[in-house]
Amino acid sequence: MTREALGAAIEEGRCGERLWLYATYHCNLACVYCLTESHPGIRHRRQLRSETMLELATEARDLGFGSLGVTGGELFMLPDAAETLVELGSILPTVALTNGTLFTDRLLERLEPLSAVEVALQISLDSPDPLRNDTLRGPENFAKVAEAVPKLVERGIGVRIATTVDDQSPAELDELCELHRSWGISDDDHIVRGIVRRGRAELEGMGVEPGPTDILPELTITADGAFLHAFAPTVRNGVTDLDLLVSRQIAPLAAAVRRFLGVVADQPVGTNAAATFT
């Protein structure tokens, strides 16, 4: 029954077909607009164990979800992230968000099996200008991404570039497109979105506050519970926002899905999301 109801909600456009997993809120960077106030010294890392993510992924497949998204924090702060991604990709097509700064030769070697499964690494890069990019994201971010992306592409690993727009000019974005094309990444694999005014971005007065139907609901699981979409489990002053909490219960996943479907029942049919984690 839950599978049929979820399939109907997806077909009607009331929600997306992707299940999001917040692997950890720990990060080696502290981006100025971070949704989760992630940073190197974070105390409450809100980590999902690898076993938990794999169990959720398996149940998600059985319930009719079509794909997975893995985000944070920085996924590769977790020592078993590479192996977990390979297993997740064998269950459902997966996109994993990363800042692209931790790809040592050893990690690249462990990531090589990703070329055989449906996993794409979505790497953040906000400007073709190293100084401007690093001002938003963190020291040496640009240089490390520029070094890592060609190595990933060379290994046959799927790569997407994600650009979060603040006040970049059209010329700046055009230059960034030329850069990712030179790495072998097509325009179809370049995601551009505005800053959502939640988390640290709200404290900094950055971005746009989304309306109630501006973001397509996509069930999102964190260590704190299940949320309406991937922009929902944000953090301000160290406290998780609960305004878009769907359920404290995340296992079995079917229980959270039923609560989620109850919430999205009021979502307009055919919602066209203005901003999504894609």
Disulfide bonds with the S-S distance in Angstrom:
none
